[in-house]
Amino acid sequence: MTASARDKKFCQQSRVTVRPETVWAAGRYIALAALCILCYSNSLHGELVHDDVWAIVNNPDVRPGSSLRNIFSDDFWGKRMADNTSHKSYRPLCILTFKLNIVLGGMTPLYFHIVNVCLHCTVTCLLMHVCQCHVFENRHLAFVTALLFTVHPVHTEAVSGIVGRADVLACLLFLLTFISYIRSV
């Protein structure tokens, strides 16, 4: 077999056919992510305000030199859980993401906001996947549901405020848990 015949045979075997519904599905995910970015792009250049200051700037657990062990024994604001003045809110995953933000990008608020918007995009696309595969028989209803989720004003505080990351992470973990449960049944 000649080299050109081998190349032609390889190309025919490795040719991927792209179905229109696959392109349409990818386009919907891209449209949802773009809409998320469009909706929350105005918050990207915001500062650390209100609770962000207490949860990030004043929280000793998110500083690069602090022990990871403290994250699991302190509340969301960096106080010992046993302390009488502790808020008793326990969100170690959120604090770990804050710490990772600081390690990778310092205290620059832009990077915190980018992570929140990316998490909201991820949750929105995951919601459409869940609705499409497990809730609705009509994929258009799944898209409309995710579209409404994307632009609904109730998410403004959770996405635009850095401490709202705890809510976005909770939604992400819920959807992942739901998918795991459905797959195990």
C-alpha angles and dihedrals in degrees: 000000000000124000093249092050090050091050091049092049091047091050092050092049095046096043110123118211113214114208119213092239090057091053090046091051093049089047091055092053091048091048091051093049091047091049090050090052092046093050095049103030089099090064095054095089095046122122131238102275140171110340091008089071093053096042097044116013097038097033111102092197094069096052115109095241097050123105119260087221090069091061089064096046101040132070126248092277097050100259124128111265090228091057115107090227093052116122088219091223108141115198108147096160091056092048089049090055090050090051091048089049090055094045092051102035109011121229093320106137092211092071092050090052093047091054091050092050091046090050090050090050090050093049092048093051091044090051090054090049092050092047092046096048103033113015114036130037089206112072090203090064089053090052093048090048092052090044091056090045090053097054102031110125093223088079095057096094094042094052103032096042113067095219087056086076087090089065094047091048090049090054091047092050091047092053092046090049090049091052091048091050093049091049092050095052 
